[in-house]
Amino acid sequence: MAFTINETPVHWDGVSPPARMPPWQEVVWIGIPGYSRRLWFISKTGMSWQQRQREEIIRKGREILMRERAAAGDAAT
C-alpha cells in the first residue's frame, strides 16, 4: 500500500521498486537504525529545491518508521 508525503508516493519495503527507470530518477530508501522495515520513493536527481523536498520526505518517512517501530514494540510486550 502506498501513501503520500508531500504529494510523493511512498512505499513499504514489501513493494518492489521498478526494475527500470529513466536516468533522471532514482529510488531513495528510508531506514532507521535498529528497525528492519524500510520505506522507499522515487526522486528526480539534481536541482536544489528537489533536494530540500527529498530531505523533507526522508525526515517524515523516518518519523513514520519510528512510530511503526514503537507500535511493534508495544504489541510485543
C-alpha positions in Angstrom: 0.0 0.0 0.0 1.4 3.4 -1.0 0.8 6.6 0.8 2.0 10.1 0.1 4.4 12.5 1.7 4.4 16.0 0.1 2.4 14.6 -2.8 5.1 11.9 -3.5 4.1 8.2 -3.4 6.0 6.4 -0.7 6.0 2.6 -0.4 6.9 0.0 2.3 9.7 -2.4 1.5 7.3 -5.2 0.7 6.6 -3.5 -2.6 9.4 -3.8 -5.1 10.7 -0.6 -6.8 10.5 -0.5 -10.6 13.3 -2.5 -12.3 13.9 0.2 -14.9 13.7 3.9 -14.6 14.8 6.9 -16.7 18.3 8.2 -15.8 17.0 11.3 -14.1 15.1 9.3 -11.5 16.4 7.2 -8.6 15.0 5.1 -5.8 15.6 6.6 -2.3 15.5 4.2 0.6 14.5 5.4 4.1 15.5 3.4 7.2 16.3 3.9 10.8 18.9 2.0 12.9 17.6 -1.0 14.8 14.5 -1.5 12.7 14.4 -3.8 9.7 11.4 -2.3 7.8 12.2 0.4 5.3 10.3 2.9 3.0 11.2 4.0 -0.5 10.2 6.6 -3.0 11.3 7.7 -6.5 13.1 11.0 -6.7 14.4 13.1 -9.5 18.1 13.8 -9.3 19.6 17.3 -9.2 18.1 20.7 -8.5 18.4 22.2 -5.0 14.7 22.6 -4.4 14.2 19.0 -5.2 17.0 18.2 -2.7 15.1 20.1 0.0 11.8 18.3 -0.8 13.7 15.0 -0.8 15.1 15.7 2.7 11.6 16.6 3.9 10.2 13.3 2.6 13.1 11.4 4.3 12.5 13.2 7.6 8.8 12.4 7.6 9.4 8.9 6.5 11.8 8.3 9.4 9.0 9.7 11.7 6.6 7.1 10.3 9.2 4.3 10.8 9.8 5.4 14.4 6.1 5.3 15.2 5.8 1.9 13.5 8.8 0.5 15.5 7.3 1.9 18.7 3.9 0.3 17.9 5.6 -3.0 17.1 7.4 -2.8 20.5 4.2 -2.1 22.3 2.4 -5.0 20.6 5.3 -7.4 21.6 5.0 -6.5 25.3 
